[in-house]
Amino acid sequence: MIELAIPRTIFDDEHNQFRESVRRFYEREVAPHHAKWEEDGIVPRALWKKAGEAGFLCATMPEEYGGVGADRMYSTILMEEQSYAGFTGPGFSLHSDIVAPYILNYGTEEQKKKWLPKMASGDVIGAIAMTEPGAGSDLQGVKTTAIRDGDDFIINGQKTFITNGQNADLVIVVAKTDPAQGAKGISLFLVEAGLPGFTKGRNLDKLGMRAQDTSELFFADVRVPADAMLGGQGQGFYMLMQELAWERMQIAIMAVAACEAMLKWTVDYTRERKAFGKSILDFQNTRFELAEIKTETQIARVFLDKCVELVAQNKLDVATAAMAKYWCSDLQNKVADRCLQLHGGYGFMWEYPISRAYADARVQRIYGGTNEIMKELIGRTL
Ligand SMILES: Cc1cc2nc3c(=O)[nH]c(=O)nc-3n(C[C@H](O)[C@H](O)[C@H](O)COP(=O)(O)OP(=O)(O)OC[C@H]3O[C@@H](n4cnc5c(N)ncnc54)[C@H](O)[C@@H]3O)c2cc1C
């Protein structure tokens, strides 16, 4: 990666060794195959098993549930290395750092023992289904219902844009147990793939992140036992809100690492590429562009590392996490555009990593709460 001048202070030697092994994993297990997976629109389950064996899934879970009790710096390293490598296919962070923490924090002992070790080994792939065709930003408007029937709940509804949706064995489904209520009527359910009435729709065709499966999910009279409920009835919205700071940070972490990667690729490319008898890098415009990108990336890096430190201590507030998510993902998109421009026509060619990085960057401003919603959240603190 491009060396930024201000040293990072959030990692120790063990973290740095871990980073090396993650980097080798991406070089060995992902790099040779990612282009094929982009064509397939999905990464194979075998990769999940390999990641599990390497200890790269659910690392922050306690040992009794299959993890190694790692701190969030390890999660940060896993996400950064994926961004540095430029391979957005594996949906590991959603599985390990969004789905698994819900089960750890709100699950019963039985639920934790049933699911977490298998998620850590890669035998079970997790997803979370909030968004519906008619409800994205406005989560309180979800229409999926889970209505009590004796000892069971019957789930009906439809979800869309669900990451890991095709591969998923276990989906946390956001549903209304009391459709007459807004936030207070929302509950979460652990729903297993293969249950009668639960079907997976299309693997959606996307502008970017083409090796990651994103799916529609349908629920038609899906009967789940009452113990499939995660946390208390009507507590769903509250639980979703508790986890948001860390979820948004993950997008920011991947964004700033992507900026560093794009800067490096572009410095290398413009140094090699010649026009008018000199390197593209020797034109003042190129140097000024890259100087600005380097400066803004350095600023983002310092702010973000402070936020990572705070989130690891559970001290990061929602509004500051929203700042990190919106600002860093906006920066990622600006950097992608400027770096692509400096690659000329080659930047538009899919075989060049900057082309993929440009396409992959776009969704970062949309998912995890759109950047407009982030500004709403920050605005409320004024
Ligand atoms: C690749 C991908 C992966 C995803 N993965 C998942 C997943 O795993 N699980 C999941 O549940 N969801 C997932 N999503 C869904 C994602 O979180 C939603 O797309 C996002 O929250 C926006 O919702 P929406 O698409 O319905 O847009 P809308 O809510 O319809 O928004 C449309 C536009 O209106 C703006 N807008 C809406 N409300 C306001 C407001 N109050 N003020 C100002 N502007 C507003 C938005 O910012 C946006 O620009 C994924 C989406 C994508 C594209």
The ligand as an ORCA input file, in Angstrom:
! r2SCAN-3c Opt
* xyz 0 1
  C     -25.498     -4.428     -2.989
  C     -26.472     -4.197     -1.889
  C     -26.414     -4.998     -0.760
  C     -27.343     -4.838      0.262
  N     -27.332     -5.694      1.322
  C     -28.371     -5.669      2.196
  C     -28.508     -6.677      3.194
  O     -27.666     -7.582      3.317
  N     -29.599     -6.650      4.008
  C     -30.548     -5.675      3.907
  O     -31.499     -5.706      4.666
  N     -30.442     -4.688      2.984
  C     -29.387     -4.672      2.119
  N     -29.297     -3.701      1.154
  C     -30.312     -2.673      1.079
  C     -29.843     -1.288      1.445
  O     -29.578     -1.193      2.815
  C     -30.923     -0.300      0.973
  O     -30.860     -0.283     -0.446
  C     -30.740      1.092      1.525
  O     -30.993      1.119      2.911
  C     -31.648      2.126      0.836
  O     -32.977      1.684      0.802
  P     -33.781      1.730     -0.598
  O     -32.936      1.044     -1.620
  O     -35.145      1.234     -0.370
  O     -33.817      3.265     -0.998
  P     -34.924      4.331     -0.540
  O     -35.134      4.257      0.921
  O     -36.116      4.187     -1.428
  O     -34.190      5.700     -0.888
  C     -34.193      6.294     -2.200
  C     -33.487      7.658     -2.087
  O     -34.258      8.480     -1.200
  C     -33.408      8.994     -0.182
  N     -34.147      9.142      1.074
  C     -34.936      8.220      1.690
  N     -35.392      8.703      2.843
  C     -34.871      9.950      2.989
  C     -34.965     10.965      3.987
  N     -35.655     10.786      5.108
  N     -34.304     12.125      3.777
  C     -33.580     12.311      2.665
  N     -33.455     11.389      1.678
  C     -34.091     10.229      1.842
  C     -32.304      7.976     -0.043
  O     -31.158      8.523      0.562
  C     -32.086      7.578     -1.483
  O     -31.240      8.507     -2.116
  C     -28.331     -3.818      0.161
  C     -28.347     -2.993     -0.960
  C     -27.463     -3.177     -1.988
  C     -27.557     -2.296     -3.204
*
